[in-house]
Amino acid sequence: EDMAVGTVEGDLAVKVLDEYVKDFQKRNPALRVFGCYLHQDESTPHLHIDFIPYVTDWKGKGMDTRVSLKQALKSLGFQGGNKHDTELNQWMNHEKKVLAEIAKQHGIEWEQKGTHEEHLDVYNFKKKERKKEVQELEQEKEYLTAENEELTAQIAEFRADIQILKDDKEQVIREKQEAEQRAEDAEKEVKSLEERRDVLQPIMDNASKEIKEYGMIKTFLPEAGTFERAVPYRENKIKPLFIKMKNQIAALAGKVVELNKTIESWKNKYQKSTEKCDDIQTQLDDVRKENGELLNDNQRLQEISDRYDRVVRILGSETVEDVVQQDIKEQRTLEEKRRMEQMPKGSVLKQLEWATQKSQIENQQRKKNRTKYKGLEI
């Protein structure tokens, strides 16, 4: 009545909406706008803004950037409260105030609906209030349904992560046990070699002492044969004995060094496996905590769904279904209008066909409006 399309006031409303939408993305950086349309095909000018809510630096599992209306509105400072004061309601009220302030700068005062209504009898008042509650519940149900789907997906993701962590933990435990067994076997081998070294050490010490003092080994050398000469005795008995002892000692010493390195390597692997087990345990604790929070949220959503079912029992499924179907019908009509307002790409023939269909729909709408308001004409 006071902001009709085609009037001076209606043109002023277009300016107000234009100023409002220019700063929309700046005010709401977490709502990525991908479509904005100003419509003047109905009684008053109005906007359609399409956006994708998202958050970055997500601390939970999965990708660090993800779609979430609840989390996006929280990042904008709307924390939410009870069921009538959700993040979405807080944000919508804030945007209405922004629009009202811009309109006020152009001399337009926002006359809020519901503040100057005529007196209603008790029955009609209750009926109106129930209808308002159903609409609010429908809106809240859609919001909570989207949130519930998001939480359900997160729960499934967390459960998958928990299973992966459990499998990793079991694998690490098996590797840890195998490493401990190999380390134990290596220690036994080293101990055996050390015992053999302890047996050979006195012989080596004694041999070194006798060689130093007498230039020969008295105790461990084989006895010379009768009339055996010194040169053949040295070449055939003394040298082979020393070479054999030298090779055995060198082999044993090398094996001891190698086993010591193996022990140190397994000790390092064991230490890393222990640290990895501790990290996995910490991650499991974090996942259990997040899973508990998600279960609490899911329980809260279930309680809200139960309350919605109670409203259906009170008002009747037919009444609620009528309201829902009416809303669906209106939404489809709006979507069809939006589709028809966008000229298709391609040949000129397709564009002419689109223009013809749009003209027919507009003519049908004008006829409906004339029929609808025919009784109100003066």
KARA-V310955 format. One record per pair of residues at least 6 apart in sequence whose C-alpha atoms are under 6 Angstrom apart, sorted by the first residue. I is the first residue (numbers start at 1). J is the second residue. Records with the same first field share a line. If there is no record, write none. Layout:
I=J / J
//
This chain:
3=9 / 10 / 44
4=10 / 43 / 44
5=43 / 44
16=103
30=53 / 54 / 72
31=51 / 52 / 53
32=51 / 52
33=50 / 51
34=50 / 51
35=49 / 50
36=48 / 49
37=47 / 48
38=46 / 47
39=45 / 46
53=67 / 68 / 69 / 72
54=66 / 67 / 68 / 72
55=65 / 66 / 72
56=64 / 65
57=64
58=64
78=87
79=87
80=86 / 87
210=217
//
